Amino acid sequence: MTTRSISFPLSVSQRIAIGALCLFLGAFLTWGVGMAQDSRMHNAAHDTRHAIGFPCH
């Protein structure tokens, strides 16, 4: 069985855009969910926030 991989070369500007999007999404998930008042969102991310040192209460 032969495995083939397909690569799509990205330009530097595309890599920067993807990196910025990932940073924005990560920041939103950390602070947006971290400061959420909804108990379901709070409980879903509770242990992870404490593991990375993010206070939530």
C-alpha positions in Angstrom: 0.0 0.0 0.0 1.4 3.4 -1.0 0.6 6.5 0.9 0.5 9.8 -1.0 0.7 13.2 0.5 -0.5 16.4 -1.1 1.1 19.7 -0.1 -0.2 23.1 -0.9 2.6 25.7 -0.8 1.6 28.8 1.1 3.0 32.3 0.6 4.4 34.2 3.6 1.4 36.5 3.7 -0.9 33.5 3.7 1.0 32.0 6.6 0.9 35.2 8.5 -2.9 35.5 7.9 -3.5 32.0 9.1 -1.3 32.5 12.2 -3.1 35.8 13.1 -6.5 34.0 12.7 -5.3 31.2 15.0 -4.1 33.7 17.6 -7.3 35.6 17.5 -9.4 32.4 17.8 -7.2 31.2 20.7 -7.5 34.6 22.5 -11.3 34.6 22.0 -11.6 31.1 23.4 -9.4 31.9 26.4 -10.8 35.3 27.4 -14.3 35.1 25.8 -15.2 31.8 27.4 -13.2 32.6 30.5 -15.3 35.6 31.2 -18.6 34.1 30.1 -21.5 34.3 32.6 -23.2 31.2 31.1 -22.5 28.3 33.5 -22.4 25.7 30.7 -19.5 27.5 29.0 -17.8 28.1 32.3 -18.0 24.5 33.3 -16.9 23.2 29.9 -13.6 25.0 30.1 -13.1 25.2 33.8 -10.3 22.7 34.3 -8.4 23.8 31.2 -8.5 27.5 32.3 -7.1 26.6 35.8 -4.5 24.3 34.2 -3.1 27.2 32.2 -3.3 29.6 35.2 -6.3 31.6 34.0 -8.5 32.7 37.0 -12.2 32.5 36.5 -13.5 33.1 40.0 
